[in-house]
Structures are given as C-alpha cells and as structure tokens.
Amino acid sequence: MRFARSDRSLLSDWWFTVDRLLFAAVVLLIAGGVVLSLAASPSVANRLDLDTFHFFKRHAVVVVPALLVLVAASLLSPRMIRRFSLALFVSCLALMVVTIWVGAEIKGASRWLQLGGFSIQPSEFAKPAFVVVSAWLFSETQHRDDVPSLPLAVLCYVVFVALLVMQPDFGQALLVSLVWGGLFFLAGMPVAWVGLLGIGLLLSGVIAYFTVPHVAGRFDRFFSPSSGDTYQTDRAIEAFRSGGWFGTGPGEGKVKQVLPDSHADFVFAVVAEEFGLITCLVIVVVFAFVVLRAMARVHGETDGFIRMATVGLVSLFGLQALINMAVNVGLLPAKGMTLPFISYGGSSLLSMALTMGIVIGLTRRRPRAERFSRVSDEAMEVPREAEA
C-alpha cells in the first residue's frame, strides 16, 4: 500500500498516522488463527459427523468482516469512539437480557442468540464497549464535578457483571472485574477503595464457590484432580509433552483427536503438539508485543480518556490471552475463555477485531493539519471575545 504525503484522503491520513507495527502484529494473529483453525478443527468436525472443514470454513468466513471491523474502528476519532461505544454497550445490555430468556443454551449457559444460521454472543461485543465507557466516565471524574461520573461507572459495572453471572459466565465476569478494577486504580481513586474492591472480588469468589456447584466443581478438580473429571486439561498437558520443542508436524497431532474443544478453548495445546513449544513462545511474544506496544504509544498521553481506554482495552486483550494459555498448561481452572484471534468463534473474532481496532484508532498520531487548525481556532477565540 502506497500513498503520497500530499494526498489528504481519509485512508492516506490513516496510513501516515497509524502504528503500522501494531496493526501488522494484529493482522499476523488473525492470519495465524486461520492456519491453526485448519490444523485444529477437522478432528472436532469429524467427531460430530460434520463436514471435515465445517469449523474452518465458518472461521474463515468471519475473517474478512473482522479485518473490515479492525480498519473501520481504527479510522474513528476519540469522540466517535466514545459515542459508538456508548450506543453499542446499551444495545448489548438489552440483547444480553433477551439472551437470558430466549437464548440458545449450550453446555448449561445461555449466552448466544441464533441469527440466520449463525450464533452471536452479545456479551463479547459488550466487553470493549464497557471498557471504553468506563474509561470515559473515569476520565470525567478527574476534571468535572457536575456529572456523577463515578456512580455511573459503578452502575455500569454492577449491571454488566450481574448479567454475566445470570447467563452464567463467571470467567468473563472475573475478566471484566479485573480490567475495571485496574481502570479504577488508574483513575486515581483512593487506595483504600481499591483495596475494598479487591476484598469484594474475593468475597464474590467465595460466595460463588459455596452457592454454584459448577464453580465449586472446577476449583475442586483444579486443586484435587482426583475429585472429578480433568480430562481436557490432562489431554492438553499431554499435548505439550508430546510436541516437545519443535512439534510432531502439521496434521500429525494425536491428542487433538480426543480433545473435545481442540478448536476453541484448547487450540493452544494443538499448537504445542503439532508446531512445538517454539511456536507457542512466538505466539506469546506477539501477544506481549501488542500489549506493550499499545501501552508505549500512550505513555505520556495527556488525554486521560485515551490513556485509560487504551490501557483498559489492551489489558482486556492480554488478560484473556494469558488466562486461556494458563488453562491450557494447567495453571488455572478451566474458564471457557477463547484465545483472541486464534480460537474458533465468530463473536470472539469480531469482538477482538473491534477491540484492537479501537486501540489502533486511539493510538494514532493525529495529522499535523488537524493540530494546527485546532490551535488556530483557539487563538481566534481571544480577539473575538475582546471585540464582544
């Protein structure tokens, strides 16, 4: 792609202001997801008596819309991002309420709506919108006293997490709680309040353990494997041992033949078996690069909203990846959480494309002409006020 610097079109401005390395790293993850879907999904499709490439085709179909969402979101200005995220968050909350009552139940959870042969998970799209809205409200608390920004941020959090728990989706509830807590701290709230928030999360976990058998079972199996079924985790660890440093080769994996969610939550184990630990480390490095690169871009950013929204979104992205990888190697109880851009799942892929598209948009260097015009407009205010 080539643009002349004299070209002032929308795409030209985007090309010269976007972080191309960050954009390339995200596209690399999306492309890697297509390749790894081809490696991991046929065995699952065959076990379910579906077309061998059923899941691969469905994954590949979503890639083009995901790339369009990625670029479109990165073209938005911070003001447009705020407005779009608010509208999206409210819409997704409404859809989550509908999902609880009429959504398709899969593995005991009602998180999906069926639309024209495809299923959509509203909570996936609510996550990035929630982070942006929370960052907006927290940034307002720093310089505006006429708006109840903090109570509104707390209300958004309570409503969103309550709907996640009702689905139920405790893994996502924990994830957004961690990100929201980080924004709460970043906004400069008193340390005592941050401590109370942490205690509240711990108490919520304890209550969930004693009141929700599903949660208790996962923790019991994690701390005492002999107390229940740990089949998927055991097979995932076996895949890491089988693959060694360089893997058994593409298509040569055996463990994926008996791993139920090898195309989704445990795709990282398939990578380990067929492509080896070296490839796993490369994937970890790419994820780490995306997170650190985005945070570096907003280091010293004076706009509180841009700084907090970027940190919150890449934290959401990085923590989800970290949790998925930790589950695959047996360091955390199974969460049912996808590996961003790599695992099968249309809603997850589109949601993460939106997340990183917003990050790329927020971290763009705004055109000089835009800065100069803003300065000129501000300078003109003084003579106009004097004349009045």
C-alpha positions in Angstrom: 0.0 0.0 0.0 1.5 3.3 -1.1 0.2 6.9 -0.5 1.7 10.2 -1.4 2.2 12.5 1.6 0.4 15.2 -0.3 -2.7 13.0 -0.5 -5.2 14.2 2.1 -7.7 11.4 1.8 -9.1 9.6 4.8 -7.0 6.4 4.1 -3.9 8.4 3.4 -4.2 10.2 6.8 -4.8 6.8 8.4 -1.7 5.3 6.7 0.7 8.0 7.9 -0.7 8.2 11.4 -1.4 4.6 12.3 1.1 2.4 14.2 1.9 0.1 11.4 3.8 -2.4 13.6 0.9 -2.7 15.9 -1.5 -3.1 13.0 0.8 -5.8 11.4 1.0 -7.7 14.7 -2.8 -7.9 15.0 -3.2 -9.0 11.3 -0.5 -11.6 11.9 -2.5 -13.1 14.8 -5.7 -13.1 12.7 -3.8 -14.9 9.9 -2.3 -17.3 12.4 -5.8 -18.1 13.6 -6.9 -19.2 10.1 -3.9 -21.5 9.8 -4.4 -23.0 13.3 -8.1 -23.4 12.7 -7.3 -25.6 9.7 -5.0 -27.7 11.9 -7.2 -28.0 15.0 -10.8 -28.1 13.8 -11.2 -31.0 11.4 -10.9 -33.6 14.2 -13.7 -32.0 16.1 -15.9 -31.8 13.0 -15.3 -35.5 12.2 -16.3 -36.5 15.8 -19.6 -34.5 15.3 -20.3 -36.1 11.9 -19.9 -32.7 10.2 -18.1 -31.8 7.0 -14.3 -32.1 7.8 -13.7 -28.4 7.2 -17.0 -27.2 8.8 -15.4 -25.1 11.6 -12.6 -23.9 9.4 -14.9 -22.6 6.7 -17.1 -20.8 9.4 -13.9 -19.3 10.9 -12.5 -18.2 7.5 -15.9 -16.6 6.5 -15.6 -14.2 9.5 -12.0 -13.2 8.8 -12.9 -10.7 6.1 -15.6 -8.9 8.2 -13.1 -8.9 11.1 -10.5 -7.2 9.0 -13.1 -4.6 7.9 -14.1 -4.0 11.5 -10.5 -3.7 12.5 -9.8 -1.0 9.9 -13.1 0.8 10.3 -12.7 1.1 14.1 -9.2 2.4 13.7 -10.5 5.2 11.5 -12.7 6.6 14.2 -11.8 9.7 16.2 -11.8 9.5 20.0 -15.1 11.4 20.1 -16.7 9.0 17.7 -15.3 6.0 19.6 -17.0 7.3 22.8 -20.3 7.8 21.1 -20.2 4.5 19.3 -19.2 2.5 22.4 -22.0 4.0 24.5 -24.6 3.1 21.9 -23.1 -0.4 21.5 -22.9 -1.0 25.2 -26.6 -0.1 25.8 -27.6 -2.2 22.8 -25.6 -5.2 24.0 -27.0 -5.0 27.6 -30.5 -5.2 26.1 -29.5 -8.2 24.0 -28.0 -9.9 27.0 -31.3 -9.6 28.8 -33.1 -11.1 25.8 -30.4 -13.9 25.6 -31.0 -14.9 29.2 -34.7 -15.6 28.4 -34.7 -16.9 24.8 -31.0 -17.5 24.0 -29.7 -20.9 22.9 -28.4 -23.0 25.8 -25.0 -24.5 25.2 -23.3 -26.5 28.0 -25.6 -25.1 30.6 -25.2 -21.5 29.7 -27.5 -19.1 27.8 -25.1 -16.7 26.1 -26.0 -16.9 22.4 -28.7 -15.6 20.1 -29.4 -17.5 16.8 -29.4 -15.3 13.8 -29.7 -16.7 10.3 -27.7 -19.9 10.9 -25.1 -18.1 13.0 -24.9 -17.6 16.7 -24.0 -14.2 18.2 -22.8 -13.7 21.8 -23.8 -10.1 22.8 -21.5 -10.1 25.9 -18.4 -10.4 23.7 -19.3 -7.1 22.0 -20.3 -5.5 25.3 -16.8 -6.0 26.7 -14.8 -3.5 24.6 -17.7 -1.0 24.7 -17.9 -1.4 28.5 -14.2 -0.7 28.9 -14.4 2.5 26.7 -17.5 3.8 28.5 -15.8 3.1 31.9 -12.6 4.9 30.8 -14.8 7.8 29.6 -16.6 8.1 32.9 -13.4 7.7 35.0 -11.7 10.4 32.9 -14.6 12.7 33.6 -14.2 12.3 37.4 -10.8 14.0 37.1 -12.0 17.3 35.8 -15.8 17.6 36.1 -17.8 17.8 39.3 -21.2 18.5 37.6 -21.6 14.9 36.3 -22.0 11.9 38.6 -19.3 10.0 36.7 -18.1 7.7 39.4 -21.6 6.5 40.4 -22.4 5.9 36.7 -19.2 3.9 36.3 -20.1 1.7 39.3 -23.7 1.3 38.0 -22.4 0.2 34.5 -20.1 -2.3 36.2 -22.7 -3.8 38.5 -25.3 -4.2 35.7 -22.9 -5.7 33.3 -21.4 -8.2 35.8 -24.8 -9.1 37.1 -26.0 -10.0 33.6 -22.8 -12.1 33.0 -23.4 -14.0 36.2 -27.0 -14.7 35.3 -26.0 -16.3 32.0 -23.9 -17.7 33.7 -20.4 -16.7 32.6 -18.1 -16.4 35.7 -14.9 -16.3 33.7 -15.9 -13.2 31.7 -17.3 -11.6 34.9 -13.9 -12.1 36.5 -12.1 -10.7 33.5 -14.1 -7.5 33.2 -13.8 -7.1 37.0 -10.0 -7.2 36.8 -9.9 -4.7 34.0 -12.5 -2.4 35.6 -10.5 -2.5 38.9 -7.4 -1.6 37.0 -9.1 1.5 35.5 -10.5 2.3 39.0 -6.9 2.4 40.3 -5.6 4.2 37.2 -8.2 6.9 37.6 -6.5 7.9 40.9 -9.2 6.6 43.3 -8.2 6.2 46.9 -6.1 3.1 47.6 -8.5 2.1 50.4 -11.3 2.0 47.8 -9.2 -0.2 45.5 -8.5 -2.5 48.5 -12.2 -2.7 49.3 -12.8 -3.6 45.6 -10.3 -6.4 45.8 -11.9 -7.7 49.0 -15.3 -7.6 47.3 -14.0 -9.7 44.4 -12.5 -12.3 46.8 -15.8 -12.5 48.8 -17.7 -12.8 45.5 -15.5 -15.8 44.6 -16.1 -17.4 47.9 -19.8 -17.0 47.7 -19.8 -18.4 44.1 -17.8 -21.4 45.3 -20.4 -22.2 48.0 -23.5 -21.4 46.1 -22.8 -22.5 42.5 -21.9 -26.2 42.0 -20.4 -25.6 38.6 -17.8 -23.1 40.0 -17.1 -25.4 43.0 -16.6 -28.4 40.8 -14.0 -26.6 38.7 -12.0 -25.4 41.7 -12.2 -28.8 43.3 -10.9 -30.5 40.2 -8.1 -28.0 39.9 -6.8 -28.3 43.5 -7.6 -32.0 43.8 -7.6 -33.6 40.3 -8.8 -37.0 41.7 -12.1 -35.4 42.9 -13.6 -35.1 39.4 -13.2 -35.1 35.6 -10.0 -33.4 34.4 -10.0 -35.0 31.0 -9.5 -31.9 28.8 -6.7 -30.4 31.0 -4.9 -33.8 31.2 -5.0 -34.2 27.4 -3.8 -30.6 26.9 -0.8 -31.2 29.1 -0.2 -34.4 27.3 -0.2 -32.5 24.0 2.6 -30.2 25.3 4.7 -33.2 26.4 4.1 -34.9 23.0 5.1 -31.9 20.9 8.3 -31.0 22.6 10.3 -28.1 21.3 9.6 -28.5 17.6 6.3 -30.4 17.4 5.1 -33.5 15.6 4.4 -31.6 12.4 1.2 -30.1 10.9 -1.6 -32.6 10.8 0.4 -35.2 12.8 -1.1 -34.5 16.2 -2.8 -37.4 18.0 -4.1 -35.7 21.2 -6.4 -33.4 19.2 -8.3 -36.4 18.0 -9.6 -36.9 21.5 -9.6 -33.3 22.8 -13.3 -32.1 22.7 -12.5 -28.3 22.5 -9.3 -28.5 20.5 -10.5 -25.9 18.0 -11.7 -23.4 20.7 -10.6 -23.2 24.3 -7.7 -25.7 23.9 -6.3 -24.6 20.5 -3.0 -23.6 22.2 -2.5 -27.3 23.1 -2.8 -28.2 19.5 -0.2 -25.6 18.6 2.1 -27.1 21.2 1.7 -30.7 19.9 2.0 -30.0 16.1 4.2 -26.9 16.0 6.1 -27.2 19.2 6.9 -25.0 22.2 9.0 -22.7 20.0 5.9 -21.7 18.1 4.0 -21.3 21.4 6.6 -18.9 22.6 6.4 -16.9 19.3 2.7 -16.5 19.8 3.3 -15.4 23.4 5.8 -12.8 22.2 3.4 -11.5 19.6 0.6 -11.1 22.2 3.1 -9.4 24.6 4.3 -7.1 21.8 0.8 -5.9 21.0 0.1 -5.1 24.7 3.4 -3.4 25.4 3.4 -1.5 22.0 0.0 -0.1 22.6 0.9 1.0 26.2 4.1 2.6 25.0 2.1 4.6 22.4 0.0 6.2 25.1 2.9 6.8 27.6 2.8 10.4 28.4 -0.6 10.9 26.8 -2.2 14.0 28.3 -5.8 13.0 27.4 -7.0 10.9 30.3 -9.7 9.1 28.3 -7.3 8.0 25.5 -4.8 6.8 28.1 -7.3 4.8 30.2 -9.3 3.4 27.3 -6.1 2.1 25.6 -4.7 0.6 28.8 -8.1 -1.0 29.6 -8.6 -2.5 26.1 -5.2 -4.0 25.8 -5.5 -5.3 29.4 -8.7 -7.0 28.3 -6.9 -8.4 25.3 -3.8 -9.5 27.2 -5.5 -10.9 30.2 -7.9 -13.0 28.1 -4.9 -14.5 26.2 -3.0 -15.1 29.5 -5.9 -16.9 31.1 -6.5 -19.1 28.1 -2.8 -20.1 27.9 -2.7 -20.7 31.7 -5.7 -23.0 31.5 -4.0 -24.9 28.7 -0.9 -25.6 30.8 -2.9 -26.4 33.9 -2.0 -23.2 35.9 -5.7 -22.1 36.2 -9.1 -23.9 36.4 -10.9 -24.3 33.0 -12.7 -21.0 32.2 -14.2 -21.5 28.8 -12.4 -18.4 27.5 -11.0 -18.2 23.9 -7.5 -17.3 22.8 -8.0 -13.9 21.0 -7.9 -14.3 17.2 -6.7 -17.9 17.4 -9.6 -19.8 18.9 -12.7 -20.7 16.8 -15.7 -18.4 17.4 -17.1 -15.7 15.2 -18.3 -13.4 18.0 -14.9 -13.6 19.7 -13.1 -12.9 16.5 -15.2 -9.8 15.6 -15.2 -8.6 19.2 -11.4 -8.7 19.4 -11.1 -7.1 16.0 -13.3 -4.2 17.3 -11.2 -4.1 20.5 -7.9 -3.8 18.7 -9.3 -1.5 16.0 -10.3 1.0 18.7 -6.8 0.6 20.3 -5.2 1.3 16.9 -7.5 4.3 16.4 -6.8 5.8 19.9 -3.0 5.4 19.4 -2.9 7.1 16.0 -0.8 10.2 15.7 -3.3 12.9 14.7 -2.5 14.8 11.4 -0.4 18.0 11.9 -3.0 19.9 9.9 -5.6 18.9 12.4 -3.4 20.1 15.3 -2.6 23.4 13.6 -6.3 24.1 12.8 -7.2 23.4 16.4 -4.5 25.8 17.7 -5.7 28.5 15.2 -9.3 28.1 16.3 -8.3 28.6 19.9 -6.1 31.6 19.0 -9.0 33.2 17.3 -11.2 33.0 20.4 -9.3 35.8 22.1 -9.8 38.5 19.6 -13.5 37.6 19.2 -14.0 37.8 22.9 -12.2 41.1 23.0 -14.4 42.5 20.3 -17.5 41.4 22.2 
